[in-house]
Amino acid sequence: MKPIQTICFLLLSQFVFGQNHPSIKKTDIIVDAIEASASSRNNFSTQNVYTNNKKLIKHYTCYIKGKALEKIVCSFLFDNEKTEQIFYTKNNALIFSKETIISYYKTAAQTDSTSWSGRYYFFKGKLISEHTSGHGKSEKDGWNPEKEVLNNYKRAKKEILTHMKN
């Protein structure tokens, strides 16, 4: 009888404390609906030149339905890296984000690249699931994806709202 109780306890604890998969499926449905909807679109770009003559080029695209931001796409080009961050929102809260970083390496004979990507699901301001692939920042000690993604989202939202006021 003990093994059956142990198995039941383990299965129950996995069910109760496991990741919130119904929220992930629901989020996927919302993201698909945002992608399919015909919302208005706003684009703008900025460019900064630093003291070492390296340029940071940022391009933002936001998708608005009614008065609500539904999707923000940020593309950055700096030195040898191209980064794209996409944020999906519902009721003014981040629900999903994906990020891709491509690093380019030039040699005398050729140009090569490596890529890294991450997918992040949020519920009520908390990271509930993440998946990364490739070699990149997720391998660094102390990396906090929840904090970083939320900060990137807030920064992008602030940039877009500032641009829309002007």
CYANA upper distance limits for C-alpha pairs under 8 A (distance plus 0.5 A):
  1 MET  CA      5 GLN  CA      6.93
  2 LYS  CA      6 THR  CA      6.65
  3 PRO  CA      7 ILE  CA      6.64
  4 ILE  CA      8 CYS  CA      6.60
  5 GLN  CA      9 PHE  CA      6.53
  6 THR  CA     10 LEU  CA      6.67
  7 ILE  CA     11 LEU  CA      6.63
  8 CYS  CA     12 LEU  CA      6.47
  9 PHE  CA     13 SER  CA      6.54
 10 LEU  CA     14 GLN  CA      6.66
 11 LEU  CA     15 PHE  CA      6.71
 12 LEU  CA     16 VAL  CA      6.60
 13 SER  CA     17 PHE  CA      6.24
 13 SER  CA     18 GLY  CA      8.07
 14 GLN  CA     18 GLY  CA      5.51
 19 GLN  CA    128 ILE  CA      7.15
 19 GLN  CA    129 SER  CA      7.54
 20 ASN  CA     24 ILE  CA      7.17
 20 ASN  CA    128 ILE  CA      7.37
 21 HIS  CA     25 LYS  CA      6.79
 22 PRO  CA     26 LYS  CA      6.60
 23 SER  CA     27 THR  CA      6.44
 23 SER  CA    123 PHE  CA      8.22
 24 ILE  CA     28 ASP  CA      6.65
 24 ILE  CA    121 TYR  CA      7.29
 25 LYS  CA     29 ILE  CA      6.89
 26 LYS  CA     30 ILE  CA      6.87
 27 THR  CA     31 VAL  CA      6.58
 27 THR  CA     95 ILE  CA      7.25
 27 THR  CA     96 PHE  CA      7.70
 27 THR  CA    121 TYR  CA      8.22
 28 ASP  CA     32 ASP  CA      6.62
 29 ILE  CA     33 ALA  CA      6.72
 30 ILE  CA     34 ILE  CA      6.72
 31 VAL  CA     35 GLU  CA      6.70
 31 VAL  CA     88 TYR  CA      7.21
 31 VAL  CA     96 PHE  CA      8.15
 32 ASP  CA     36 ALA  CA      6.69
 33 ALA  CA     37 SER  CA      6.53
 34 ILE  CA     70 GLU  CA      7.35
 34 ILE  CA     71 LYS  CA      8.01
 34 ILE  CA     88 TYR  CA      8.44
 39 SER  CA     63 TYR  CA      6.29
 39 SER  CA     64 ILE  CA      5.96
 39 SER  CA     65 LYS  CA      5.60
 40 SER  CA     63 TYR  CA      6.12
 40 SER  CA     64 ILE  CA      5.75
 40 SER  CA     65 LYS  CA      7.01
 41 ARG  CA     61 THR  CA      7.33
 41 ARG  CA     62 CYS  CA      6.18
 41 ARG  CA     63 TYR  CA      5.16
 41 ARG  CA     64 ILE  CA      6.82
 42 ASN  CA     61 THR  CA      6.11
 42 ASN  CA     62 CYS  CA      5.88
 42 ASN  CA     63 TYR  CA      7.19
 43 ASN  CA     59 HIS  CA      7.90
 43 ASN  CA     60 TYR  CA      6.16
 43 ASN  CA     61 THR  CA      4.98
 43 ASN  CA     62 CYS  CA      7.17
 44 PHE  CA     59 HIS  CA      6.44
 44 PHE  CA     60 TYR  CA      6.02
 44 PHE  CA     61 THR  CA      7.28
 45 SER  CA     57 ILE  CA      7.75
 45 SER  CA     58 LYS  CA      6.01
 45 SER  CA     59 HIS  CA      4.76
 45 SER  CA     60 TYR  CA      6.64
 46 THR  CA     57 ILE  CA      6.40
 46 THR  CA     58 LYS  CA      5.73
 46 THR  CA     59 HIS  CA      7.02
 47 GLN  CA     55 LYS  CA      7.30
 47 GLN  CA     56 LEU  CA      6.14
 47 GLN  CA     57 ILE  CA      4.97
 47 GLN  CA     58 LYS  CA      6.77
 48 ASN  CA     55 LYS  CA      6.14
 48 ASN  CA     56 LEU  CA      5.65
 48 ASN  CA     57 ILE  CA      7.06
 49 VAL  CA     53 ASN  CA      6.40
 49 VAL  CA     54 LYS  CA      6.27
 49 VAL  CA     55 LYS  CA      5.01
 49 VAL  CA     56 LEU  CA      6.93
 50 TYR  CA     54 LYS  CA      5.98
 50 TYR  CA     55 LYS  CA      6.87
 50 TYR  CA     56 LEU  CA      8.49
 54 LYS  CA     78 PHE  CA      7.72
 54 LYS  CA     79 ASP  CA      6.77
 55 LYS  CA     77 LEU  CA      8.35
 55 LYS  CA     78 PHE  CA      6.51
 55 LYS  CA     79 ASP  CA      7.43
 56 LEU  CA     76 PHE  CA      7.42
 56 LEU  CA     77 LEU  CA      6.28
 56 LEU  CA     78 PHE  CA      5.21
 56 LEU  CA     79 ASP  CA      8.03
 57 ILE  CA     76 PHE  CA      6.12
 57 ILE  CA     77 LEU  CA      5.64
 57 ILE  CA     78 PHE  CA      7.08
 58 LYS  CA     74 CYS  CA      7.46
 58 LYS  CA     75 SER  CA      6.16
 58 LYS  CA     76 PHE  CA      5.04
 58 LYS  CA     77 LEU  CA      7.08
 59 HIS  CA     74 CYS  CA      6.26
 59 HIS  CA     75 SER  CA      5.57
 59 HIS  CA     76 PHE  CA      6.96
 60 TYR  CA     72 ILE  CA      7.65
 60 TYR  CA     73 VAL  CA      6.16
 60 TYR  CA     74 CYS  CA      5.18
 60 TYR  CA     75 SER  CA      6.98
 60 TYR  CA    156 ALA  CA      8.49
 60 TYR  CA    160 ILE  CA      7.93
 61 THR  CA     72 ILE  CA      6.35
 61 THR  CA     73 VAL  CA      5.56
 61 THR  CA     74 CYS  CA      7.12
 62 CYS  CA     69 LEU  CA      7.46
 62 CYS  CA     70 GLU  CA      8.12
 62 CYS  CA     71 LYS  CA      6.18
 62 CYS  CA     72 ILE  CA      4.93
 62 CYS  CA     73 VAL  CA      6.72
 62 CYS  CA    160 ILE  CA      7.94
 63 TYR  CA     69 LEU  CA      6.51
 63 TYR  CA     70 GLU  CA      6.17
 63 TYR  CA     71 LYS  CA      5.56
 63 TYR  CA     72 ILE  CA      6.92
 64 ILE  CA     68 ALA  CA      6.03
 64 ILE  CA     69 LEU  CA      5.07
 64 ILE  CA     70 GLU  CA      6.07
 64 ILE  CA     71 LYS  CA      7.69
 65 LYS  CA     69 LEU  CA      7.06
 65 LYS  CA     70 GLU  CA      7.10
 68 ALA  CA     91 ASN  CA      8.10
 68 ALA  CA     92 ASN  CA      7.39
 69 LEU  CA     89 THR  CA      7.44
 69 LEU  CA     92 ASN  CA      7.50
 70 GLU  CA     88 TYR  CA      6.22
 70 GLU  CA     89 THR  CA      5.49
 70 GLU  CA     90 LYS  CA      6.98
 70 GLU  CA     92 ASN  CA      8.40
 71 LYS  CA     86 ILE  CA      7.58
 71 LYS  CA     87 PHE  CA      6.04
 71 LYS  CA     88 TYR  CA      5.09
 71 LYS  CA     89 THR  CA      6.74
 72 ILE  CA     86 ILE  CA      6.14
 72 ILE  CA     87 PHE  CA      5.60
 72 ILE  CA     88 TYR  CA      7.19
 72 ILE  CA    156 ALA  CA      8.00
 72 ILE  CA    157 LYS  CA      8.11
 73 VAL  CA     84 GLU  CA      7.62
 73 VAL  CA     85 GLN  CA      6.35
 73 VAL  CA     86 ILE  CA      5.02
 73 VAL  CA     87 PHE  CA      7.05
 74 CYS  CA     83 THR  CA      8.45
 74 CYS  CA     84 GLU  CA      6.10
 74 CYS  CA     85 GLN  CA      5.62
 74 CYS  CA     86 ILE  CA      6.85
 74 CYS  CA    156 ALA  CA      7.73
 75 SER  CA     82 LYS  CA      7.76
 75 SER  CA     83 THR  CA      6.14
 75 SER  CA     84 GLU  CA      4.93
 75 SER  CA     85 GLN  CA      7.00
 76 PHE  CA     81 GLU  CA      8.49
 76 PHE  CA     82 LYS  CA      6.19
 76 PHE  CA     83 THR  CA      5.56
 76 PHE  CA     84 GLU  CA      6.91
 77 LEU  CA     81 GLU  CA      6.44
 77 LEU  CA     82 LYS  CA      5.13
 77 LEU  CA     83 THR  CA      7.02
 78 PHE  CA     82 LYS  CA      7.08
 80 ASN  CA    103 SER  CA      6.18
 80 ASN  CA    104 TYR  CA      5.70
 80 ASN  CA    105 TYR  CA      7.53
 81 GLU  CA    101 ILE  CA      7.23
 81 GLU  CA    102 ILE  CA      6.12
 81 GLU  CA    103 SER  CA      4.96
 81 GLU  CA    104 TYR  CA      6.76
 82 LYS  CA    101 ILE  CA      6.22
 82 LYS  CA    102 ILE  CA      5.75
 82 LYS  CA    103 SER  CA      7.05
 83 THR  CA     99 GLU  CA      7.71
 83 THR  CA    100 THR  CA      6.16
 83 THR  CA    101 ILE  CA      4.91
 83 THR  CA    102 ILE  CA      6.97
 84 GLU  CA     99 GLU  CA      6.07
 84 GLU  CA    100 THR  CA      5.77
 84 GLU  CA    101 ILE  CA      7.06
 85 GLN  CA     97 SER  CA      7.66
 85 GLN  CA     98 LYS  CA      6.36
 85 GLN  CA     99 GLU  CA      4.90
 85 GLN  CA    100 THR  CA      7.14
 86 ILE  CA     97 SER  CA      5.97
 86 ILE  CA     98 LYS  CA      5.85
 86 ILE  CA     99 GLU  CA      6.87
 87 PHE  CA     94 LEU  CA      7.34
 87 PHE  CA     95 ILE  CA      8.36
 87 PHE  CA     96 PHE  CA      6.58
 87 PHE  CA     97 SER  CA      5.02
 87 PHE  CA     98 LYS  CA      7.35
 87 PHE  CA    153 TYR  CA      7.18
 88 TYR  CA     94 LEU  CA      6.45
 88 TYR  CA     95 ILE  CA      6.41
 88 TYR  CA     96 PHE  CA      5.73
 88 TYR  CA     97 SER  CA      6.66
 89 THR  CA     93 ALA  CA      5.68
 89 THR  CA     94 LEU  CA      4.94
 89 THR  CA     95 ILE  CA      5.84
 89 THR  CA     96 PHE  CA      7.54
 90 LYS  CA     94 LEU  CA      7.15
 90 LYS  CA     95 ILE  CA      7.11
 93 ALA  CA    124 LYS  CA      7.87
 93 ALA  CA    125 GLY  CA      7.64
 94 LEU  CA    122 PHE  CA      6.93
 94 LEU  CA    123 PHE  CA      8.30
 94 LEU  CA    125 GLY  CA      7.44
 94 LEU  CA    150 LEU  CA      8.37
 94 LEU  CA    153 TYR  CA      8.21
 95 ILE  CA    121 TYR  CA      6.37
 95 ILE  CA    122 PHE  CA      5.12
 95 ILE  CA    123 PHE  CA      6.56
 96 PHE  CA    119 ARG  CA      8.01
 96 PHE  CA    120 TYR  CA      6.11
 96 PHE  CA    121 TYR  CA      5.12
 96 PHE  CA    122 PHE  CA      6.35
 97 SER  CA    119 ARG  CA      6.36
 97 SER  CA    120 TYR  CA      5.64
 97 SER  CA    121 TYR  CA      7.18
 97 SER  CA    149 VAL  CA      8.11
 98 LYS  CA    117 SER  CA      7.83
 98 LYS  CA    118 GLY  CA      6.03
 98 LYS  CA    119 ARG  CA      4.91
 98 LYS  CA    120 TYR  CA      6.71
 99 GLU  CA    117 SER  CA      5.93
 99 GLU  CA    118 GLY  CA      5.70
 99 GLU  CA    119 ARG  CA      7.12
100 THR  CA    115 SER  CA      7.62
100 THR  CA    116 TRP  CA      6.26
100 THR  CA    117 SER  CA      4.82
100 THR  CA    118 GLY  CA      7.13
101 ILE  CA    115 SER  CA      6.12
101 ILE  CA    116 TRP  CA      5.74
101 ILE  CA    117 SER  CA      6.79
102 ILE  CA    113 SER  CA      7.09
102 ILE  CA    114 THR  CA      6.25
102 ILE  CA    115 SER  CA      4.91
102 ILE  CA    116 TRP  CA      7.06
103 SER  CA    113 SER  CA      5.87
103 SER  CA    114 THR  CA      5.87
103 SER  CA    115 SER  CA      6.79
104 TYR  CA    111 THR  CA      7.28
104 TYR  CA    112 ASP  CA      6.23
104 TYR  CA    113 SER  CA      4.82
104 TYR  CA    114 THR  CA      7.25
105 TYR  CA    111 THR  CA      6.07
105 TYR  CA    112 ASP  CA      5.60
105 TYR  CA    113 SER  CA      6.29
106 LYS  CA    110 GLN  CA      6.51
106 LYS  CA    111 THR  CA      4.87
106 LYS  CA    112 ASP  CA      6.86
107 THR  CA    111 THR  CA      6.66
114 THR  CA    134 GLY  CA      8.35
114 THR  CA    135 HIS  CA      8.22
115 SER  CA    134 GLY  CA      6.49
115 SER  CA    135 HIS  CA      7.52
115 SER  CA    136 GLY  CA      8.38
116 TRP  CA    132 THR  CA      7.85
116 TRP  CA    133 SER  CA      6.22
116 TRP  CA    134 GLY  CA      4.90
116 TRP  CA    135 HIS  CA      6.17
116 TRP  CA    136 GLY  CA      6.24
117 SER  CA    132 THR  CA      6.01
117 SER  CA    133 SER  CA      5.91
117 SER  CA    134 GLY  CA      7.08
118 GLY  CA    130 GLU  CA      7.57
118 GLY  CA    131 HIS  CA      6.09
118 GLY  CA    132 THR  CA      4.66
118 GLY  CA    133 SER  CA      7.02
119 ARG  CA    130 GLU  CA      6.05
119 ARG  CA    131 HIS  CA      5.75
119 ARG  CA    132 THR  CA      6.91
120 TYR  CA    127 LEU  CA      7.39
120 TYR  CA    128 ILE  CA      8.26
120 TYR  CA    129 SER  CA      6.36
120 TYR  CA    130 GLU  CA      5.01
120 TYR  CA    131 HIS  CA      7.22
121 TYR  CA    127 LEU  CA      6.35
121 TYR  CA    128 ILE  CA      6.16
121 TYR  CA    129 SER  CA      5.63
121 TYR  CA    130 GLU  CA      6.85
122 PHE  CA    126 LYS  CA      5.77
122 PHE  CA    127 LEU  CA      4.97
122 PHE  CA    128 ILE  CA      5.96
122 PHE  CA    129 SER  CA      7.72
123 PHE  CA    127 LEU  CA      7.06
123 PHE  CA    128 ILE  CA      7.00
126 LYS  CA    146 GLU  CA      7.56
127 LEU  CA    146 GLU  CA      6.04
132 THR  CA    138 SER  CA      7.55
135 HIS  CA    139 GLU  CA      7.46
136 GLY  CA    140 LYS  CA      8.09
137 LYS  CA    143 TRP  CA      7.51
138 SER  CA    143 TRP  CA      6.86
138 SER  CA    145 PRO  CA      8.44
139 GLU  CA    143 TRP  CA      8.33
144 ASN  CA    148 GLU  CA      6.63
145 PRO  CA    149 VAL  CA      6.32
146 GLU  CA    150 LEU  CA      6.58
147 LYS  CA    151 ASN  CA      6.53
148 GLU  CA    152 ASN  CA      6.58
149 VAL  CA    153 TYR  CA      6.57
150 LEU  CA    154 LYS  CA      6.67
151 ASN  CA    155 ARG  CA      6.59
152 ASN  CA    156 ALA  CA      6.59
153 TYR  CA    157 LYS  CA      6.53
154 LYS  CA    158 LYS  CA      6.55
155 ARG  CA    159 GLU  CA      6.72
156 ALA  CA    160 ILE  CA      6.72
157 LYS  CA    161 LEU  CA      6.60
158 LYS  CA    162 THR  CA      6.50
159 GLU  CA    163 HIS  CA      6.65
160 ILE  CA    164 MET  CA      6.59
161 LEU  CA    165 LYS  CA      6.82
162 THR  CA    166 ASN  CA      7.26
